[in-house]
Amino acid sequence: MSEQPRRPQKTGKPYRRPQKDPVRMLAFEALRAVDERDAYANLVLPPLLRKARQKGDFDARDAALATELVYGTLRRQGTYDAVISACVDRPLREVDPPVLDVLSLGVHQLLGTRIPTHAAVSASVELARVVLGDGRAKFVNAVLRKVARQDLDAWLEQVAPPYDEDPEEHLAVVHSHPRWVVSALWDSLGGGRAGIEDLLEADNERPEVTLVARPGRSTADELLDALDEDSGLPGRWSPYAVRLTEGGEPGAIDAVREGRAGVQDEGSQLVAIALANAPLDGPDRVWLDGCAGPGGKAAMLAGLAAGRGATLLASEKQPHRAGLVAKALDGNPGPYQVIAADGTRPPWRPGTFDRVLMDVPCTGLGALRRRPEARWRRRPEDLDGFGPLQRGLLRTALASVRVGGVVGYATCSPHLAETRAVVDDVLKHFEDGSAELLDARPLLPGVPALGDGPDVQLWPHLHGTDAMYLALIRRTA
């Protein structure tokens, strides 16, 4: 009997099960939530990090890397999309969103961090094997190897049009903002190239965490005393502000845990302080925060009002947000009330209040440092939806304040259609002189570069704050 020939042995590397990297898995999960559910990273990421720490998967360095991967990828999404487009043979809309998220995470590691090239590529391909499968992992590998051939400056030279040919599109690609946002910010800021580039760069920087010592309940000195010497600095402009440096943790401070202090951008603090200090004709007993959710400005106003023997009514349309306001005000030393009410159809009588703040809903283009995904989510047509609401709320505010009282119109957007255009349109109905703009600049003492007034526009690159807008209006008749 003849001997049977042996079957040829298979050659090549044996199959290896993909290894899960908890840091990159978490970053991918956060990006998918932002994309699929229109979630905000600043709301999605903290519970994911807490869960990972509780499982023992993460230490502080892991959490810092995951945070950088998520926020860095979202901030630079426009730039990275342009780079990826140059490396694939199809329109990006035809690339599955989960694949694009893995690619964007990989590109950020290659072009936006100090992670070595080989580590960035291999870790991204391994992530792709886990979440996408081996087939699409090969596509990810091929694209990232093309990206790795050049650094960021070389890619920008390739994918961005020259500034002289198309300034807005150049800035949009280089600084990762939608073109319409670049145009709107430039119109509001004015000036030449240097100013708008500084602003766009500031939008892409990680903002400081700023605490507020709620008046009458805590002080900036208490917060600083609770921090290590290298973990906290006084605020730049607000006497109630403390800026956290590397290593500062809000939850480690007793006053924050107890609600006597909170996290609040210094620009928001300045808006509340300016309204509280605006000169009045007559008594100063009853204040209104007409769009009070989630409660940061209301908590400041309640404390400042209590210090003068005044009371605050905090009104918020959405009941769940009114609940957040109540929580922020809990423990205030003076009288206050929180209600759920529509500010365009108020339950209170006209002329009831001495001071009124209307921090109106808006596009949020002033807080792109904190919510980088908002720049990709917003559309120019959103302005058409916000405009009537903003005008209606300002009209309510002016009807709600007594003669001699002051209204503060505020918004976390520098877009002219949400700021001066709203104020100008509403004041056209007061051409009889029954309302007048006050100069808000003296009410922000020490703050530079406040423009020609009488209104105030804060900027991330000039003031280190969100781009808050404030107009102060007094009823004169």
C-alpha positions as CSV (number, residue, x, y, z in Angstrom):
1,M,0.0,0.0,0.0
2,S,1.5,3.3,-1.1
3,E,2.1,6.0,1.5
4,Q,-0.5,8.9,1.3
5,P,1.1,12.3,0.5
6,R,1.0,14.7,3.4
7,R,-1.3,17.7,3.2
8,P,0.6,20.9,2.8
9,Q,1.0,22.9,6.1
10,K,-0.6,26.3,6.2
11,T,1.9,29.1,6.4
12,G,1.7,32.6,7.8
13,K,1.1,34.1,11.3
14,P,-1.4,32.3,13.5
15,Y,-4.6,34.2,14.3
16,R,-4.3,36.5,17.3
17,R,-7.3,37.6,19.2
18,P,-7.5,41.5,19.2
19,Q,-6.5,43.1,22.5
20,K,-8.9,45.6,24.1
21,D,-7.2,48.9,25.1
22,P,-9.5,50.4,27.8
23,V,-8.4,54.0,27.1
24,R,-9.1,53.9,23.4
25,M,-12.2,51.8,23.8
26,L,-13.6,54.4,26.2
27,A,-12.7,57.3,23.8
28,F,-14.4,55.4,20.9
29,E,-17.5,54.9,23.0
30,A,-17.7,58.6,23.9
31,L,-17.3,59.6,20.2
32,R,-20.0,57.2,19.2
33,A,-22.4,58.7,21.8
34,V,-21.7,62.2,20.5
35,D,-22.3,61.0,16.9
36,E,-25.3,58.7,17.4
37,R,-27.2,60.4,20.2
38,D,-26.2,64.0,19.7
39,A,-24.7,63.8,23.2
40,Y,-22.2,66.3,24.5
41,A,-18.8,65.0,25.4
42,N,-18.7,67.0,28.7
43,L,-21.8,65.1,29.8
44,V,-20.9,61.7,28.4
45,L,-17.3,61.4,29.4
46,P,-17.3,61.9,33.2
47,P,-19.6,58.9,33.9
48,L,-17.6,56.8,31.5
49,L,-14.4,57.7,33.4
50,R,-16.0,57.1,36.8
51,K,-17.2,53.7,35.7
52,A,-13.7,52.8,34.4
53,R,-12.0,53.9,37.6
54,Q,-14.5,51.9,39.7
55,K,-13.6,48.8,37.6
56,G,-10.0,49.4,38.3
57,D,-9.1,49.8,34.6
58,F,-8.0,53.4,34.8
59,D,-5.6,55.5,36.7
60,A,-5.2,59.3,36.5
61,R,-2.9,59.2,33.4
62,D,-5.3,56.9,31.6
63,A,-8.2,59.3,32.3
64,A,-6.1,62.3,31.1
65,L,-5.2,60.4,27.8
66,A,-8.8,59.4,27.2
67,T,-10.0,63.0,27.8
68,E,-7.4,64.3,25.4
69,L,-8.3,61.8,22.7
70,V,-12.0,62.6,22.9
71,Y,-11.8,66.4,23.0
72,G,-8.8,66.7,20.7
73,T,-10.5,64.6,18.1
74,L,-13.7,66.6,18.3
75,R,-12.0,70.0,18.2
76,R,-9.9,69.1,15.2
77,Q,-12.6,67.1,13.4
78,G,-12.7,69.5,10.4
79,T,-9.0,69.4,9.8
80,Y,-8.8,65.6,10.3
81,D,-11.7,65.1,7.9
82,A,-9.8,67.1,5.2
83,V,-6.7,64.9,5.8
84,I,-8.6,61.7,5.7
85,S,-10.4,62.7,2.6
86,A,-7.0,63.1,0.9
87,C,-6.2,59.5,1.9
88,V,-9.3,57.6,0.8
89,D,-10.8,56.9,-2.6
90,R,-14.4,57.7,-1.7
91,P,-16.4,60.7,-0.2
92,L,-16.3,60.7,3.5
93,R,-20.1,60.4,3.6
94,E,-19.6,56.9,2.2
95,V,-17.3,55.9,5.1
96,D,-19.2,54.2,7.9
97,P,-19.4,56.6,10.9
98,P,-17.8,54.1,13.3
99,V,-14.9,53.6,10.9
100,L,-14.5,57.4,10.6
101,D,-14.4,57.7,14.4
102,V,-11.6,55.1,14.6
103,L,-9.7,56.9,11.8
104,S,-10.2,60.3,13.5
105,L,-8.9,59.0,16.8
106,G,-5.9,57.6,15.0
107,V,-5.2,60.8,13.0
108,H,-5.4,62.8,16.2
109,Q,-2.8,60.5,17.8
110,L,-0.6,60.9,14.7
111,L,-0.9,64.6,14.1
112,G,-2.1,66.1,17.4
113,T,-0.2,64.3,20.1
114,R,3.3,63.1,21.0
115,I,2.4,59.4,20.7
116,P,5.0,57.7,18.6
117,T,3.9,56.9,15.0
118,H,4.2,53.2,15.3
119,A,2.2,53.2,18.6
120,A,-0.5,55.4,17.2
121,V,-1.0,53.2,14.1
122,S,-0.8,49.9,15.9
123,A,-3.2,51.0,18.7
124,S,-5.7,52.3,16.3
125,V,-5.6,49.2,14.1
126,E,-6.0,47.1,17.2
127,L,-9.0,49.2,18.2
128,A,-10.5,48.7,14.7
129,R,-10.1,44.9,15.0
130,V,-12.0,44.9,18.3
131,V,-14.9,47.3,17.3
132,L,-15.0,46.9,13.5
133,G,-13.5,43.5,12.6
134,D,-10.4,42.4,10.8
135,G,-11.6,43.4,7.3
136,R,-12.2,47.1,8.1
137,A,-9.1,47.1,10.3
138,K,-7.0,46.6,7.2
139,F,-8.7,49.7,5.7
140,V,-7.9,51.7,8.8
141,N,-4.3,50.5,8.7
142,A,-3.9,51.6,5.1
143,V,-5.3,55.0,5.6
144,L,-3.3,55.7,8.8
145,R,-0.1,54.7,7.1
146,K,-0.7,57.3,4.4
147,V,-1.5,59.9,7.1
148,A,1.7,59.1,8.9
149,R,3.9,60.1,5.9
150,Q,3.6,63.8,6.7
151,D,3.2,65.9,9.8
152,L,0.4,68.3,10.5
153,D,2.0,71.4,8.9
154,A,2.7,69.5,5.7
155,W,-0.9,68.2,5.5
156,L,-2.3,71.7,6.1
157,E,-0.2,73.0,3.3
158,Q,-1.7,70.3,1.1
159,V,-5.4,70.3,2.1
160,A,-6.1,74.0,3.0
161,P,-6.5,76.6,0.2
162,P,-4.0,79.5,0.4
163,Y,-5.1,82.3,2.6
164,D,-4.8,84.9,-0.2
165,E,-7.1,82.9,-2.4
166,D,-9.9,82.0,0.1
167,P,-9.2,83.4,3.6
168,E,-12.3,82.0,5.3
169,E,-11.9,78.5,3.9
170,H,-8.2,78.5,4.7
171,L,-9.0,79.4,8.3
172,A,-11.8,76.9,8.5
173,V,-9.5,74.0,7.5
174,V,-6.4,75.1,9.4
175,H,-8.4,75.9,12.6
176,S,-11.1,73.3,12.3
177,H,-14.3,75.4,12.3
178,P,-17.1,75.4,9.8
179,R,-16.7,78.1,7.3
180,W,-20.0,79.9,8.3
181,V,-18.8,80.0,11.9
182,V,-15.5,81.5,10.9
183,S,-17.4,84.2,8.9
184,A,-19.7,84.9,11.8
185,L,-17.0,85.2,14.4
186,W,-14.9,87.4,12.1
187,D,-17.8,89.8,11.5
188,S,-18.4,90.1,15.3
189,L,-14.7,90.4,16.2
190,G,-13.8,92.8,13.3
191,G,-10.1,93.5,12.6
192,G,-7.7,91.6,10.5
193,R,-6.2,88.1,10.2
194,A,-4.3,88.1,13.5
195,G,-7.3,88.6,15.7
196,I,-9.5,86.0,14.1
197,E,-6.6,83.4,14.1
198,D,-6.0,84.1,17.8
199,L,-9.7,83.5,18.5
200,L,-9.9,80.3,16.5
201,E,-6.8,79.0,18.2
202,A,-8.3,79.8,21.6
203,D,-11.4,77.8,20.7
204,N,-9.2,74.8,20.2
205,E,-7.4,75.0,23.5
206,R,-8.5,73.2,26.6
207,P,-10.1,75.7,28.9
208,E,-9.3,76.1,32.5
209,V,-11.7,74.8,35.1
210,T,-13.0,77.8,37.0
211,L,-14.8,77.7,40.3
212,V,-17.2,80.2,41.7
213,A,-17.5,80.9,45.5
214,R,-21.2,81.6,45.8
215,P,-21.7,84.9,47.6
216,G,-22.7,84.6,51.2
217,R,-21.9,80.9,51.2
218,S,-18.2,80.7,50.4
219,T,-15.2,82.9,49.4
220,A,-12.4,82.6,46.9
221,D,-10.0,82.5,49.8
222,E,-11.7,79.4,51.2
223,L,-11.4,77.7,47.9
224,L,-7.8,78.6,47.5
225,D,-7.1,77.4,51.1
226,A,-8.6,74.0,50.2
227,L,-6.3,73.6,47.2
228,D,-2.6,72.8,47.1
229,E,-0.4,75.8,46.4
230,D,0.1,74.6,42.8
231,S,-3.5,73.6,42.2
232,G,-5.3,76.9,42.2
233,L,-5.0,80.6,41.3
234,P,-7.3,83.6,41.9
235,G,-9.6,84.5,39.0
236,R,-8.5,87.1,36.6
237,W,-11.5,89.4,36.8
238,S,-14.1,88.1,39.2
239,P,-13.6,88.4,43.0
240,Y,-15.5,85.1,43.4
241,A,-13.4,83.1,40.9
242,V,-10.7,80.5,41.4
243,R,-8.9,78.9,38.5
244,L,-7.8,75.3,38.8
245,T,-4.4,74.3,37.4
246,E,-3.1,70.8,36.7
247,G,-4.1,68.5,39.5
248,G,-6.9,70.7,40.9
249,E,-10.1,68.6,41.4
250,P,-13.4,70.4,42.1
251,G,-14.9,67.4,43.9
252,A,-12.1,67.3,46.4
253,I,-13.2,70.7,47.8
254,D,-15.8,70.7,50.7
255,A,-17.5,73.9,49.5
256,V,-18.1,72.4,46.0
257,R,-19.4,69.1,47.4
258,E,-21.7,71.1,49.7
259,G,-23.0,73.3,47.0
260,R,-21.6,76.5,48.5
261,A,-19.3,76.8,45.4
262,G,-19.5,75.4,41.9
263,V,-17.9,75.3,38.5
264,Q,-18.7,78.4,36.5
265,D,-16.9,80.2,33.7
266,E,-15.6,83.6,34.7
267,G,-17.5,85.3,31.9
268,S,-20.8,84.0,33.3
269,Q,-19.7,85.4,36.7
270,L,-19.0,88.8,35.3
271,V,-22.4,89.0,33.6
272,A,-24.2,88.4,37.0
273,I,-21.9,90.8,38.9
274,A,-22.4,93.5,36.3
275,L,-26.2,93.3,36.5
276,A,-26.1,93.3,40.3
277,N,-23.9,96.4,40.4
278,A,-25.7,98.4,37.7
279,P,-27.0,101.7,39.0
280,L,-30.8,101.9,39.8
281,D,-33.2,104.7,40.3
282,G,-35.3,103.7,43.3
283,P,-35.6,100.6,45.4
284,D,-33.6,97.4,45.0
285,R,-35.8,94.7,46.5
286,V,-36.9,92.1,43.9
287,W,-34.7,90.5,41.2
288,L,-35.6,88.1,38.4
289,D,-33.5,85.5,36.5
290,G,-35.8,84.8,33.6
291,C,-33.9,81.9,32.0
292,A,-32.3,80.5,35.1
293,G,-31.3,76.9,34.1
294,P,-29.1,75.2,35.0
295,G,-28.6,77.7,37.9
296,G,-25.1,79.0,38.0
297,K,-26.0,82.7,37.5
298,A,-29.1,82.3,39.6
299,A,-27.0,81.1,42.5
300,M,-24.7,84.1,42.2
301,L,-27.6,86.5,41.9
302,A,-29.4,85.0,44.9
303,G,-26.3,85.4,47.1
304,L,-25.7,89.0,45.9
305,A,-29.4,89.8,46.4
306,A,-29.4,88.3,49.9
307,G,-26.5,90.5,50.9
308,R,-28.7,93.6,50.2
309,G,-31.9,92.2,51.7
310,A,-33.4,91.6,48.3
311,T,-35.1,88.4,47.0
312,L,-34.6,86.5,43.7
313,L,-37.3,84.8,41.6
314,A,-35.6,82.2,39.4
315,S,-37.7,81.1,36.4
316,E,-36.9,78.2,34.0
317,K,-39.2,76.8,31.4
318,Q,-38.1,73.2,31.5
319,P,-39.1,71.5,34.8
320,H,-36.0,69.3,35.0
321,R,-33.8,72.3,34.6
322,A,-35.8,74.2,37.2
323,G,-34.9,71.3,39.5
324,L,-31.2,71.9,38.8
325,V,-31.8,75.6,39.6
326,A,-33.4,74.7,42.9
327,K,-30.5,72.4,43.8
328,A,-28.0,75.2,43.0
329,L,-29.9,77.7,45.2
330,D,-30.4,75.3,48.1
331,G,-28.8,76.8,51.2
332,N,-28.9,80.4,49.9
333,P,-28.7,82.7,53.0
334,G,-31.6,84.9,51.8
335,P,-35.1,84.5,50.4
336,Y,-35.7,83.1,46.9
337,Q,-38.2,81.2,44.8
338,V,-37.8,78.8,41.9
339,I,-40.6,78.3,39.4
340,A,-41.1,76.5,36.1
341,A,-42.5,79.0,33.7
342,D,-42.3,80.1,30.1
343,G,-40.5,83.4,30.0
344,T,-42.4,84.5,26.9
345,R,-45.7,84.1,28.7
346,P,-44.8,85.1,32.3
347,P,-47.0,84.5,35.3
348,W,-45.8,87.6,37.0
349,R,-47.2,91.1,36.6
350,P,-45.5,93.8,34.5
351,G,-43.2,96.1,36.3
352,T,-42.6,93.7,39.2
353,F,-38.8,93.6,39.3
354,D,-35.9,96.0,40.0
355,R,-33.3,93.9,38.2
356,V,-33.9,91.3,35.5
357,L,-31.4,88.9,33.8
358,M,-32.3,87.2,30.6
359,D,-29.5,84.9,29.6
360,V,-31.3,83.6,26.5
361,P,-31.0,80.3,24.7
362,C,-28.6,80.6,21.7
363,T,-26.3,78.7,19.4
364,G,-23.6,78.4,22.0
365,L,-20.9,79.6,19.7
366,G,-19.2,81.4,22.6
367,A,-18.5,78.1,24.4
368,L,-16.8,76.1,21.6
369,R,-13.8,75.5,23.9
370,R,-16.1,73.5,26.3
371,R,-18.4,71.9,23.7
372,P,-16.3,71.5,20.6
373,E,-18.9,69.3,18.9
374,A,-21.4,72.2,18.9
375,R,-19.5,73.8,16.0
376,W,-20.3,70.8,13.8
377,R,-23.8,70.4,15.0
378,R,-25.1,73.9,14.5
379,R,-26.3,75.3,11.2
380,P,-26.8,78.9,10.0
381,E,-30.6,78.2,9.8
382,D,-30.6,77.6,13.6
383,L,-30.4,81.4,14.0
384,D,-33.8,81.7,12.4
385,G,-35.2,79.5,15.3
386,F,-33.5,81.3,18.1
387,G,-34.1,84.9,16.9
388,P,-37.8,85.2,17.6
389,L,-37.4,83.5,21.0
390,Q,-34.5,85.8,22.0
391,R,-36.5,88.9,21.0
392,G,-39.6,87.7,22.8
393,L,-37.6,87.0,26.0
394,L,-36.0,90.5,25.9
395,R,-39.4,92.1,25.4
396,T,-40.6,90.2,28.4
397,A,-37.7,91.3,30.5
398,L,-38.3,95.0,29.6
399,A,-42.0,94.6,30.4
400,S,-41.1,92.9,33.7
401,V,-38.8,95.6,35.1
402,R,-40.2,98.7,36.8
403,V,-39.4,102.2,35.6
404,G,-35.9,103.0,36.9
405,G,-34.9,99.3,36.9
406,V,-32.3,97.5,34.8
407,V,-32.4,94.6,32.4
408,G,-29.4,92.5,31.5
409,Y,-29.6,90.7,28.1
410,A,-26.9,88.0,28.0
411,T,-26.0,85.2,25.6
412,C,-23.2,82.8,25.3
413,S,-22.8,83.6,21.6
414,P,-20.9,86.4,19.9
415,H,-22.9,86.1,16.7
416,L,-24.2,89.5,15.8
417,A,-27.6,88.1,14.9
418,E,-27.9,86.9,18.6
419,T,-26.4,90.0,20.2
420,R,-26.6,93.5,18.9
421,A,-29.2,92.7,16.3
422,V,-31.6,91.4,18.9
423,V,-31.1,94.4,21.2
424,D,-31.4,96.9,18.4
425,D,-34.6,95.4,17.0
426,V,-36.3,95.3,20.4
427,L,-35.2,98.8,21.4
428,K,-36.8,100.2,18.1
429,H,-40.1,99.7,20.0
430,F,-38.8,102.1,22.7
431,E,-37.9,105.0,20.5
432,D,-40.0,107.2,22.8
433,G,-37.1,107.1,25.2
434,S,-38.7,104.7,27.6
435,A,-35.6,102.5,27.5
436,E,-32.0,103.3,27.2
437,L,-28.7,101.4,26.9
438,L,-26.3,101.7,29.8
439,D,-22.6,101.6,29.4
440,A,-21.7,98.1,30.8
441,R,-17.9,98.6,30.6
442,P,-17.4,100.4,34.0
443,L,-19.3,97.5,35.7
444,L,-16.5,95.1,34.7
445,P,-13.6,96.9,36.4
446,G,-10.1,95.9,35.4
447,V,-11.3,93.9,32.4
448,P,-9.4,95.2,29.3
449,A,-10.3,95.3,25.6
450,L,-14.1,95.8,26.0
451,G,-14.5,97.8,22.8
452,D,-16.5,101.0,22.2
453,G,-19.5,100.0,24.3
454,P,-22.1,100.5,25.6
455,D,-22.5,96.7,25.4
456,V,-19.8,94.2,26.2
457,Q,-18.4,91.2,24.3
458,L,-16.0,89.0,26.1
459,W,-13.6,86.7,24.1
460,P,-11.6,83.5,24.9
461,H,-8.4,84.9,23.4
462,L,-8.6,88.3,25.0
463,H,-10.2,87.5,28.4
464,G,-9.7,83.8,28.9
465,T,-13.5,83.4,29.2
466,D,-16.3,82.1,27.1
467,A,-17.5,84.6,24.5
468,M,-20.3,86.0,26.7
469,Y,-22.3,89.1,25.5
470,L,-24.0,91.6,27.8
471,A,-26.2,94.6,27.2
472,L,-27.6,96.5,30.1
473,I,-30.9,98.5,29.5
474,R,-32.7,100.8,31.9
475,R,-36.4,101.5,31.8
476,T,-36.9,105.2,31.9
477,A,-40.6,105.5,31.5
